[in-house]
Amino acid sequence: MTDKRDNSGIIYKNPDKTPDNKFPEYKGEATIDGKDYWISAWVKDGAKGKFFSIAYKAKQAPAKQPAFEDRLA
């Protein structure tokens, strides 16, 4: 994001979205409580009209824990 403000974000139309795939219709990024996230948004139809269904994913996922067997070694 060009102007990073906490608890805000921006989304853009996804050029990779086609009627044949389940890719999000919009993609973007946000900063929430000082942490960076990817945003995915889909336009859905509901009882009250169209709405956005939104998912957030941490940009830097936490490191994976070693497998149980590796921790015993």
GIZI-V684711 format. One record per residue. RES is the residue in one small letter. SS is DSSP state (alpha for helix, beta for strand, coil for the rest). PSI is psi in degrees with one decimal (none if undefined). Layout:
# GIZI-V684711
RES & SS & PSI
RES & SS & PSI
This chain:
# GIZI-V684711
m & coil & 144.2
t & coil & -42.5
d & coil & 93.7
k & coil & 114.1
r & coil & 138.9
d & coil & 145.9
n & coil & 39.1
s & beta & 166.5
g & beta & -176.9
i & beta & 143.2
i & beta & 151.2
y & beta & 156.3
k & beta & 135.8
n & coil & 114.1
p & coil & -16.1
d & coil & -5.5
k & coil & 131.4
t & coil & 163.0
p & coil & -19.8
d & coil & -7.6
n & coil & 169.5
k & coil & 19.1
f & coil & 152.7
p & coil & 148.0
e & coil & -23.9
y & beta & 145.8
k & beta & 156.6
g & beta & -156.7
e & beta & 157.2
a & beta & 158.6
t & beta & 119.7
i & beta & 121.8
d & coil & 40.1
g & coil & 1.1
k & beta & 143.0
d & beta & 138.3
y & beta & 150.9
w & beta & 144.5
i & beta & 136.6
s & beta & 135.5
a & beta & 137.3
w & beta & 143.4
v & beta & 126.1
k & beta & 159.7
d & beta & 132.8
g & beta & -176.8
a & coil & -30.2
k & coil & 12.5
g & beta & -163.8
k & beta & 148.8
f & beta & 165.9
f & beta & 134.3
s & beta & 122.7
i & beta & 139.2
a & beta & 142.7
y & beta & 141.8
k & beta & 131.0
a & beta & 135.5
k & coil & -39.8
q & coil & 96.5
a & coil & 146.9
p & coil & 149.4
a & coil & 141.7
k & coil & 143.3
q & coil & 141.4
p & coil & 153.3
a & coil & 154.5
f & alpha & -43.8
e & alpha & -36.7
d & alpha & -30.2
r & alpha & -24.1
l & alpha & -22.5
a & coil & none
